Amino acid sequence: MVTTEREYVRSLRYIIDNYFPEMERADLPQDLRGKRSVIFGNLEKLVDFHSQYFLKELESCCNHPLRVSHCFLRH
């Protein structure tokens, strides 16, 4: 579960690092200009939550697997 969460955070960061800059290109089709938040929604908030809170809590449960359920219930 921890490995999957790490991969999820890594994938979200990949989108921010690689796709967000594409949305700023001068040759972006007119219909897509200014639509980053429409296309990607609250992606930055998801990255913050999963990397700063949820992943850290899951990692702290590595030696206590039964605590994982508390992470889900808390969030």
SEVO-467975 format. One record per residue: residue number from 1; residue in three letters; z, x, y of N, C-alpha, C in turn. Coordinates in nm, 2 decimals. Atoms other than C-alpha are relative to their C-alpha. Layout:
BEGIN
{node NUM, "Ala", {Z, X, Y}, {Z, X, Y}, {Z, X, Y}}
...
! end
This chain:
BEGIN
{node 1, "Met", {0.00, 0.08, -0.12}, {0.00, 0.00, 0.00}, {0.00, 0.09, 0.13}}
{node 2, "Val", {0.00, -0.10, -0.12}, {0.08, 0.29, 0.24}, {-0.13, 0.06, 0.02}}
{node 3, "Thr", {0.13, -0.06, -0.01}, {-0.25, 0.45, 0.16}, {-0.10, -0.09, 0.06}}
{node 4, "Thr", {0.09, 0.10, -0.05}, {-0.43, 0.13, 0.23}, {0.02, -0.02, 0.15}}
{node 5, "Glu", {-0.04, 0.02, -0.14}, {-0.25, 0.08, 0.56}, {-0.05, 0.12, 0.08}}
{node 6, "Arg", {0.05, -0.12, -0.07}, {-0.33, 0.44, 0.66}, {-0.15, -0.01, 0.02}}
{node 7, "Glu", {0.15, 0.02, 0.00}, {-0.70, 0.38, 0.58}, {-0.04, -0.10, 0.10}}
{node 8, "Tyr", {0.03, 0.11, -0.09}, {-0.70, 0.06, 0.78}, {0.02, 0.05, 0.14}}
{node 9, "Val", {-0.03, -0.06, -0.14}, {-0.55, 0.24, 1.09}, {-0.11, 0.10, 0.03}}
{node 10, "Arg", {0.11, -0.10, -0.03}, {-0.81, 0.52, 1.05}, {-0.13, -0.07, 0.03}}
{node 11, "Ser", {0.12, 0.08, -0.02}, {-1.09, 0.26, 1.03}, {0.00, -0.06, 0.14}}
{node 12, "Leu", {-0.01, 0.06, -0.13}, {-0.97, 0.08, 1.34}, {-0.02, 0.11, 0.11}}
{node 13, "Arg", {0.01, -0.11, -0.10}, {-0.95, 0.41, 1.53}, {-0.15, 0.05, 0.00}}
{node 14, "Tyr", {0.14, -0.04, 0.00}, {-1.30, 0.50, 1.41}, {-0.09, -0.10, 0.08}}
{node 15, "Ile", {0.07, 0.10, -0.08}, {-1.43, 0.18, 1.56}, {0.01, 0.03, 0.15}}
{node 16, "Ile", {-0.03, -0.03, -0.14}, {-1.26, 0.26, 1.89}, {-0.07, 0.13, 0.05}}
{node 17, "Asp", {0.05, -0.13, -0.04}, {-1.38, 0.62, 1.90}, {-0.16, 0.00, -0.01}}
{node 18, "Asn", {0.14, -0.01, 0.01}, {-1.74, 0.55, 1.79}, {-0.08, -0.12, 0.05}}
{node 19, "Tyr", {0.08, 0.11, -0.04}, {-1.84, 0.20, 1.88}, {0.03, -0.04, 0.15}}
{node 20, "Phe", {-0.04, 0.03, -0.14}, {-1.65, 0.15, 2.21}, {-0.09, 0.07, 0.10}}
{node 21, "Pro", {0.09, -0.08, -0.09}, {-1.85, 0.43, 2.38}, {-0.15, -0.06, 0.00}}
{node 22, "Glu", {0.13, 0.06, 0.01}, {-2.17, 0.26, 2.26}, {-0.02, -0.12, 0.09}}
{node 23, "Met", {0.00, 0.12, -0.09}, {-2.08, -0.05, 2.46}, {-0.01, 0.04, 0.15}}
{node 24, "Glu", {0.01, -0.05, -0.14}, {-2.09, 0.16, 2.78}, {-0.13, 0.06, 0.03}}
{node 25, "Arg", {0.13, -0.06, -0.02}, {-2.44, 0.29, 2.73}, {-0.08, -0.07, 0.10}}
{node 26, "Ala", {0.08, 0.06, -0.10}, {-2.68, 0.23, 3.01}, {-0.12, -0.08, -0.06}}
{node 27, "Asp", {0.11, 0.07, 0.06}, {-2.95, 0.12, 2.77}, {0.04, -0.12, -0.09}}
{node 28, "Leu", {-0.05, 0.11, 0.08}, {-2.73, -0.15, 2.61}, {-0.07, -0.13, 0.04}}
{node 29, "Pro", {0.07, 0.12, -0.04}, {-2.91, -0.48, 2.59}, {0.09, -0.09, 0.09}}
{node 30, "Gln", {-0.07, 0.08, -0.11}, {-2.82, -0.71, 2.88}, {0.09, -0.10, -0.06}}
{node 31, "Asp", {-0.08, 0.11, 0.06}, {-2.68, -0.98, 2.64}, {0.14, 0.06, -0.05}}
{node 32, "Leu", {-0.13, -0.06, 0.05}, {-2.41, -0.73, 2.52}, {0.08, 0.06, 0.11}}
{node 33, "Arg", {-0.08, -0.07, -0.11}, {-2.30, -0.58, 2.85}, {0.12, -0.09, 0.04}}
{node 34, "Gly", {-0.12, 0.06, -0.04}, {-1.95, -0.66, 2.94}, {0.06, -0.09, -0.11}}
{node 35, "Lys", {-0.04, 0.09, 0.11}, {-1.89, -0.83, 2.60}, {0.09, 0.08, -0.10}}
{node 36, "Arg", {-0.08, -0.08, 0.09}, {-1.67, -0.56, 2.44}, {0.12, -0.08, -0.06}}
{node 37, "Ser", {-0.11, 0.07, 0.04}, {-1.37, -0.78, 2.43}, {-0.04, -0.13, -0.09}}
{node 38, "Val", {0.05, 0.11, 0.08}, {-1.57, -1.07, 2.29}, {-0.04, 0.05, -0.14}}
{node 39, "Ile", {0.05, -0.05, 0.13}, {-1.72, -0.86, 2.01}, {0.12, 0.06, -0.08}}
{node 40, "Phe", {-0.10, -0.07, 0.07}, {-1.41, -0.65, 1.93}, {0.14, -0.06, 0.01}}
{node 41, "Gly", {-0.13, 0.07, -0.02}, {-1.13, -0.89, 2.04}, {0.11, 0.09, 0.04}}
{node 42, "Asn", {-0.13, -0.08, -0.03}, {-0.78, -0.74, 2.04}, {0.01, 0.12, -0.09}}
{node 43, "Leu", {0.00, -0.12, 0.09}, {-0.87, -0.43, 1.84}, {0.10, 0.10, 0.05}}
{node 44, "Glu", {-0.10, -0.10, -0.04}, {-0.67, -0.20, 2.06}, {0.14, -0.04, -0.02}}
{node 45, "Lys", {-0.14, 0.04, 0.03}, {-0.36, -0.41, 2.02}, {0.03, 0.01, -0.15}}
{node 46, "Leu", {-0.01, -0.02, 0.14}, {-0.42, -0.41, 1.64}, {0.03, 0.15, -0.04}}
{node 47, "Val", {-0.02, -0.14, 0.02}, {-0.44, -0.03, 1.64}, {0.14, 0.04, 0.04}}
{node 48, "Asp", {-0.14, -0.03, -0.04}, {-0.12, 0.00, 1.84}, {0.10, -0.05, -0.09}}
{node 49, "Phe", {-0.10, 0.06, 0.09}, {0.07, -0.24, 1.62}, {0.01, 0.07, -0.13}}
{node 50, "His", {0.00, -0.06, 0.14}, {-0.04, -0.10, 1.29}, {0.04, 0.15, 0.00}}
{node 51, "Ser", {-0.03, -0.15, 0.01}, {-0.01, 0.27, 1.38}, {0.14, 0.03, 0.05}}
{node 52, "Gln", {-0.13, -0.03, -0.06}, {0.31, 0.25, 1.59}, {0.12, -0.07, -0.07}}
{node 53, "Tyr", {-0.11, 0.08, 0.06}, {0.51, -0.01, 1.40}, {-0.02, -0.02, -0.15}}
{node 54, "Phe", {0.01, 0.04, 0.14}, {0.38, -0.14, 1.07}, {-0.02, 0.12, -0.10}}
{node 55, "Leu", {0.02, -0.11, 0.08}, {0.25, 0.18, 0.92}, {0.13, 0.09, -0.01}}
{node 56, "Lys", {-0.12, -0.08, 0.01}, {0.57, 0.37, 1.01}, {0.11, -0.07, -0.08}}
{node 57, "Glu", {-0.09, 0.07, 0.08}, {0.78, 0.10, 0.86}, {-0.03, 0.01, -0.15}}
{node 58, "Leu", {0.04, -0.01, 0.14}, {0.58, 0.10, 0.54}, {0.03, 0.14, -0.06}}
{node 59, "Glu", {-0.02, -0.14, 0.04}, {0.60, 0.48, 0.52}, {0.15, 0.03, -0.02}}
{node 60, "Ser", {-0.14, -0.02, 0.02}, {0.98, 0.46, 0.55}, {0.05, -0.07, -0.13}}
{node 61, "Cys", {-0.03, 0.07, 0.12}, {0.98, 0.24, 0.24}, {-0.04, 0.07, -0.13}}
{node 62, "Cys", {0.05, -0.07, 0.12}, {0.82, 0.50, 0.01}, {0.11, 0.02, -0.10}}
{node 63, "Asn", {-0.10, -0.03, 0.10}, {1.15, 0.58, -0.15}, {0.08, -0.13, -0.04}}
{node 64, "His", {-0.07, 0.12, 0.02}, {1.27, 0.22, -0.14}, {-0.10, -0.12, 0.00}}
{node 65, "Pro", {0.12, 0.09, 0.00}, {0.97, 0.00, -0.25}, {0.04, -0.15, 0.02}}
{node 66, "Leu", {-0.04, 0.14, -0.01}, {1.17, -0.33, -0.25}, {0.02, -0.03, 0.15}}
{node 67, "Arg", {-0.01, 0.02, -0.14}, {1.20, -0.29, 0.13}, {-0.13, -0.04, 0.06}}
{node 68, "Val", {0.13, 0.03, -0.05}, {0.83, -0.34, 0.17}, {-0.01, -0.15, 0.05}}
{node 69, "Ser", {0.01, 0.14, -0.03}, {0.87, -0.72, 0.17}, {0.07, -0.03, 0.13}}
{node 70, "His", {-0.06, 0.02, -0.13}, {1.10, -0.69, 0.47}, {-0.09, 0.03, 0.12}}
{node 71, "Cys", {0.10, -0.04, -0.10}, {0.83, -0.52, 0.67}, {-0.10, -0.12, 0.03}}
{node 72, "Phe", {0.09, 0.11, -0.02}, {0.60, -0.82, 0.61}, {0.07, -0.12, 0.06}}
{node 73, "Leu", {-0.08, 0.11, -0.05}, {0.87, -1.07, 0.68}, {0.03, 0.02, 0.15}}
{node 74, "Arg", {-0.04, -0.03, -0.13}, {0.97, -0.90, 1.00}, {-0.12, -0.02, 0.10}}
{node 75, "His", {0.12, 0.00, -0.08}, {0.61, -0.89, 1.13}, {-0.09, -0.12, -0.03}}
! end
